[in-house]
Amino acid sequence: MLIVLKRRPIKQKLEWKVCYCCGANLWDIYKYKEYVSHSDIILFLKEIIGDFLKERAYLLYALYKRIRRTPLTKESSIFINLKIARCRNCGFGIVMQRIPEKLLSKYYESKYYPKGEVFNESYDFKQDKRAKGQYEFIRSFVRPKRILEIGAGRAGLSRFLKFVYSDIQVDIIEPAASLKNYYNSIGFNLIAKNLPLDSHRTYDYIHTSHWLEHMQNPQIIFENIKELLKDSGFLFIEIPHCYQQYYRLTLTDKPHLTFWTKESIKKILQKNGFKIISCQSFGPTFMGNIQGELFNKFNQLNKSGVFLRLLAEKNDK
């Protein structure tokens, strides 16, 4: 029998503030987990020590967690002692304490942003499972001419679309300055580090992939995105799917700042004048992800999958 470490709320039914998504005001409060991801430790134990420990890995991790925490750097210390409020109505979660943007920028610069020349010839977007899955998800609905990709990184989906439709123009919002030469080399325009963006530019398709969960002000973000979209323009979002199982396991939250369910992401988009075209969850369950199923089940539809993909159309009527 597999033993699972459970995270329990430290407070329940707390009246805090009105939920951005559904307007409710009752929340469950959880401690923010800044530890090393236990999925990495469990997979390591399974590989090195063998099948005998498969059902004991959680016990070993519990012991590990007691005797050793992740060494903290100055940058990562901003995640200590945070709390997550989870709406009891729609499941939307958000870090309760606001982190100064300058400190967040320093953290991402030290931990995530690539240094020097990156990607270029080494990155084959046509073999990227995420980019291929996103393309298949939108292809029946979207034929873009002008694209904005936010938090683009490798910009896999935009490269895929450029390969299929050679006439499109792509603008990029990306805080990692080291990617500028990469974007220039593939004909994309790096126009800003982050939102908000002046609305004199408009697009018929805006793409965000694993970016929204790092943002602290979802309502302001969606208002700006709406301004940037042309009438009947499309918005794509891919995010972690933080349904109830996410909170039942001791998963690491860092560095996410918002936590989304199908219901919460739909509600906030509808509130901001979007029509939901499609919303799907996919990938393994969180337990399956811990057990190493991500690669084989990455684009597999699953109502309890660890990821969400959503396509919405701007609809002010």
Secondary structure, DSSP 8 states (H G I E B T S, - for coil): ---------SEEEEE----TTT---EEEEEE---S--HHHHHHHHHHHH-GGGTTTHHHHHHHHHHH------TTGGGGTT-EEEEETTT--EEESS---HHHHHHHHHHHTS--SS-SGGG--GGG-HHHHHHHHHHTTT---SEEEEES-TT-HHHHHHHHH-TT-EEEEE-S-GGGHHHHHHTT-EEEESSS---TTS-EEEEEEES-GGG-S-HHHHHHHHHHHEEEEEEEEEEEEB--HHHHHTT---TT--EEB-HHHHHHHHHHTTEEEEEEEEES--HHHHHTT-HHHHTT-B-TT-SEEEEEEEE---
